[in-house]
Amino acid sequence: MFRVFVWCFIFLVLLAVAPLISANQGAAIITYAGTTYKTSLFTLLIVFLLALGAFEILAFVLRVLYRILFGWYVNRKERRQAKADRLVEKGMRQALSGDYRKAQKTLSKSATKADLPFYNLAQTFELAIKNRNVRLAKELLARCIESAQDNAKDQELLNVCKLKYFVADQQWDKASEFLAKVREKTNSEEVNLIARNIYIHTGQYGMLEDLLPYLEKQQYILPEQAKADYTWVYQGYIAKQLARSDKASDLANWFDLQTRAHRSSVAFRNEVLKTLLEKHAYYEAIDIAAETISRCKVAEVEGTIFFDLLEQIQQDTLDNKLCRRIEKYYRLYSEASQIRFMSVIAHLYYRRADYTKAQTWVDQLLTAQEKQGALHRPDDMLLAQVVYRKNNAEAKLVGLTDIIDNQYNNSYQPHTDTPEKLEDKEKDSAPQA
């Protein structure tokens, strides 16, 4: 391009000075080896330009011949790299379409063609991991180690590949040891999710609990998944304590010694309460449940399994600790939760043979359910019937019968056809002779 510009410039200069040169051509004398040449300055300039043009044409012809004869050899690296790039593009299309096996083969070919095969090998390694081909991943990892450059970027990617291989091969101890090294340099979404997986498989409950807030904040995992992970962490803590001592009293004392954050966690309390109920340790369970009602936020309690666990408590303490705690705080909760609390109190008073208080709460329960238009649960209906019989409340029994009839009659749709209409339908549906 520069030569074209020079020729254009010379052409414009000649157009400008041609009249001047033609009017006064001057003389040029050249002496070489005893021979003298004399010509005009204008002729010398024309000869010089023609020689320069001939040289340019000759140079162009030589370049074309060089490319034809030797270009295939000189440009072999460029052609190989271009072919490698085409194979990478083809392999990525195959990977996006879900054909990981073909993508592995295509990207593996691209690695043999590329000038810098490390990144092609790393992509192929990634597909081998996704395809759960551990044997191929091991081979590709060895080739990655050989082809990696001694720079921070390549070494960082290589360490991530090693970590993925340990996880894919289920070498959890090695993965756990190597994870700390990787996280010093890399804090990507992929590495953090790998760390979560490693903590789960190695039982590192504390490390996972520390990691979960960051994962949830960055939206690397869904809130439902984070909630399930927290539950798994708390179950792990409880399992470790039970391994030290299987006594329910020791578990309750251990929970009292936990951090404030743990003691304020509804999920943690629910898991401890669930474990105590499985051991039939109702007094310890009542302490946990009573504290949950008064200590934890209403929004955090509602929507959990707390009410299901509360209904599993078979009896209250002698001083009715749980009933008194519910009576004090139940109005802070939603109407649906209040109904659940009323049912629990009524059942607990019935089991204590305090039929008067049981009937009081049964009446409130039935009234609240009717006010909200909610269906009466069979357990509550059965409890009401037994309590009314214990108290000889005949009028209440009659009212309860009306409630049962009304509830089940609304859910039953009788036939509206008269016997005559049914007979006509049977005649119409009879086969014709």
N, C-alpha and C positions, 0 to 999 in steps of 0.2 A: 504494500500500500504506500509506503514511503517513497519507493522508486517511482511509482506513478505520479506522485505529487511533484517529485523533482523534475520529471520529464515535462509535466504541464507548466511548471515554473520556467524552465528553459525555453519552452515554446513561446510563452508570453513575452519573455525578455527579447527573443529574436524578432518577434513582431514589432516590438517597440524600437529596437535599434537598427532594424534592417534598412530604413531610409537613410539613416546617418552613415551606415557602413557602405551602402551602394554609392553615395555621393563622394565619400573619401575612403577608398578601400585600403589604402596604405600598402605596406610591403612587409613580408616576413621572409627572413633569410635563415636557413638551417644548414649548418656545416657539420658533417659527421664523417669521420675516417677519410678526410681529404676531399670529400665530395660536398659540393655546395648546392643547396636547393633553394630556389627563390620563387615565391608565390605571393599572391595577395592575402591580406589578413582575412578577408571574407571567405576565400576558398579554403584557407586553413581551418577556419571555424566550421565550415560545412563538412570537411573531411573528418574532423574530430567528432562531430556529432554523429556522422554515419558510422564511424568506428565504434563509438560508444553504444549506438543502437544495435549494431551487429553483435557486440559483446553481450548485451542483455538478451538477445535472441538465442545466442549460443548457450548462455547460462540457463535459460528456461528449458531448452531442449535437453541439456545435461541433467537438470533436476527431474524432468519427466522420465528420462531413461533410467535414472537412479531409482526412482520410485517403482518403475516397472520391474527392474531387474533385482533390486535388493530391498524394496520396501516391505515385502512379505516377511523378511527376516528381521528388519529393524523394528517393525511395528507388532511383532508377535506378542509382546507383553500387553500392549494396548488391546489387541484382539482377545487375548485370554481374559483380561479384566472385564472387557465388554461382555464376553460370553458368561463370565461369572455373575455379572450384574443381571443379565437376563435370566439366569438360573435362579438367582435369589428372588427376583420378581415372580417367577413361575412358582417357586416353592412357597412364597408367602400367600399367593392366591390359593394354592392347594390347602395350606393351613387354615386360611379363613373359611374355606368351604368344608372344613372338618376332616379332610383326607390326610391325616397326620403321617401315615406310613409313606405315601408317595412324596409328601413334603420333606420327610427325613431324607429320602434317597436323593431328591433334587438338590436340597441344600448341601448334602454331603458332596455331590459332584461339584457344586459351586466352590466349595472350599479348596478343591484340588486345582481350580482354575485361577483363583484370586491371588493378587500380589500379597495382600495382607489377609490370610485365611482365618485369623483368630475370630473375627466377628461373624464370619460365615459359620465357623464351627460352633460358636456360642449359640447362634440361632438354631442350628441343628440339634445341639445339646438340649436346648429348651423344648423343642418338639419331642425329643426322645423322652424327656421327663414327663411331659403331658401325656404321652402315649404309654407311660409306665414301662418303657423298655430300659430297664436298669443296666442290662449288659451293654447295649449300644451306648448308653449315657456314660458308662465307665470308659469305654474306648474313646469317645469323643472328648471326655474330660482330659485324658492323657494327651491327646493331640492339642487341646487348648493350652495345656501347660507348656508344651514344646513350642507352640507358635506365638505365645503371648509376648508382647514387647515389655521391656523393663521401664514402664511408666505407670504413674498412679492410676490412670483411667483403666488400663488393661488389667492391672493387678486387682483393682476394686471389683471389676466384673468377674475376674477369675475366682475371687474369694466367694462371691455370691453363687457361682456355679458349683464350687466345692460344697457349699452349705446345702444347696438343693440336692446334690447327689447323696449326701449323708442322710437327708430326710427321706429321699426316695428309696434308699437302701435300708431304711429303718435303723440306722446306726444313731440312735437317739443320744447316747452319751457323747459320742464324738461331735454330733451336731450341737449339743448344748455347750460343749467346750469351745467350739469354733464360732458360735454365735456372738460371743462377747467381742471377738476380734472383728467380725464383720460389722457389728453395730457401732463400733468406734468410728468407722469411715462412712458407713451408709445407713441412712435412716429413711429409706423409701417405704412406700406402702407394701411392696412385695416382701421386703425384709421383715417388717413388723408383723405381717400376717404369718410368715414362716416362724417367727419367734413365738407367736401365740400357739401355733401347732406344736412346737417343741415343748413349750411349757406344759401343755395339756398332756402330752405323752410321757413326760418325765415327772409329772406330779409336782411341779414347782408352783404351788398355789399362790405364794406371796408375790412372785415375779409376775404371774398372770394378772393378779389383782392390781398391781401397780401399772401394768401395761393397758388394761382395759379402758380407763378414762381417756387416754390418748387416742386409742382406736375409735372410741365412740365420738370423741370431739372431732376427729378428722373424717368421720363418717366412713371409715374403712370397713366397719361391720354394722349391721342393722341393730336397732335398739333391742329387738327380740333376741338376737343372738348374744348381745352383751348381757342381757338379763339371764339367759341360760348359762352363760359362762360364769357369772357371779354365783349362781346357784351351785354350779359344779365346784367352784372354789370353796364355798362354805361347807359343802358336803365333804370335801377333802380335809378341811380343818377338823370337822367333827370326827371323821374316820381316824385321824391321827390321835385325837384325844381318847377315843374309845379303844384304840390299840394300847394306850398307856393304862387306862382304867375303864372297865366296862360298867361301872356303877353310875346310875342316873344322878345321884347326888353329886358325884365328882364332876359330871358333865355340867350340871347347873352351876356349881361353884366355878368351874373353868370359864363358863360364859360370863359370869359376873366380873371376871378379871380381864376380859377383853377390852380393847380400846373403845373409846367413846363412839367412834365411827361405826364399829362393829355392833355395839350394843344398841345403836340407833337405827341399824339397818333392818327393815321389815323382812327382807329376804333371808337374812341370817337368822333372825328370830323364828321365822317360820320353819326353817330347817331344824333348828334346835328343838322347837315344839313338836315337830313331826317325829323326831328321834325319841323324845321322851314319851310320846303317846305309843310308839311301837313297843316301848319297854313297860307300858302300863304304869308309868310314874306320873300319876295324875296330879299329885300335890305340887311336884316340881313344874309340871306343865301349866298348872293354874297360875303359878308365880310369873312364868314367862308371858302367858296370855294376858294376865291382868296388867302387867307393865306395858305390853304392846298397846293395849287400849288407851292407857292414860299418857304414855310417853311419846308414841310415834304420831306422825302427822296423819290426819284422816285420809287425805288424798293418796298417801303411800300405802295405807292399809287396805283401802277399798280396791277391788280388782285383783287381789292376790288370793292365795289358797287359805288365808287366815280363817275365814268363816267356816270353810270345810273342816279345818282342823279343830276349830272351836266346838263344832257339833260332835266331835268324837270324844270329848271329855265326859266321862260317865258320871262323875260325882263332884260336888263342890267340897270345900273345906268345912269344918264344923262351924266356923263363923261366917260362912257364905261369902267368902272373899271375892270370888269371881262374880257372883250375882250382884253384890253391892257395887263393884267396879263398873259393871255394865249399866246398872241403874243410874249411875252418876254421869256417865259419858255418852250413852247411846244416842241422845238427842243431837249430838254434834254431827252425827253421820247422816247419810242420805236416807230417804224413806225406805228404799229397798234394803239397805243395811240394817235399818231399825227393825224391820220385820225379821231378819235373820237373828238379831239379838233377842227379840221377844221370844222367838221359838226356843233359843238356847236356854233362856231364863226359865221358861215354863217347864221344859224337860228337866232342868236341874232341880227345881222346887218339887216336881213330882217324884223324882228319885229320892229326895229327902223326906217324902211323905208329908210335905207341907202343901196339902191340897187346896187350902184357901188361897195362898199366894199363887199357886199354880193356876187356879181358876181365874184369878185377877189378870194374870199375864196372857192366859188363853183368850180371854175376852178382848183384851187390847190387840192381840195378834189377829183375831178374826175381823175385828173392826177395821184395823189398818189395811188388811188385805182387801176387804170389801170396798174401802174408800179408794184404794188405788186401782181397783178392778183387776187385781191379780188373782190367779187361780190358787185355791187352797191346796197345800201339799198333803198327800195321803198321810204322812207321819203326823202332821199337825192335826188333821181331822181325827185320827185315831186317838191322839193324846187328849183332844178336847172331849171325845166321847167317854174315855176312861175317867177323866177328872170330873166330869159332870155326874157320872154314875157314883163316884166316890162321895161326892157332896150331895147326892140325891137331888140334883137340880133338874127336875122334870121339865120345867119350862125351857131351860137351856137346851135340853136334849131335843125337844120338839123343834126349837129354832135351828139346831144343828142339822136335824133331818131335812128341814126346808132348804138349808144352804147346800146340802149334798144333792138333794133332788134338783135344785136350780142349776148347780154347776154341771151335773152330768146330763140333764135334759137339754141344756144349751149346746152340748157337744154331740147330741144324738139327733139326727134328722129323720123323722118317721116318714113312711110312705103317705102321700096325700091322695092316692088313687082309691076310689070306692070299690067295693066288691064287684059292682056292675062293670066299671071301667076295666078292672083286671080281667074279668071274663071276656070282654070284647077284645082285649089285647091278645089273650090266649087264642081266640078264634082267628084273629088276623095272622098270627104267627104260625098257625097250623099249616102243614104242607098240603098243597092242592092235589087232588086225585088226578 
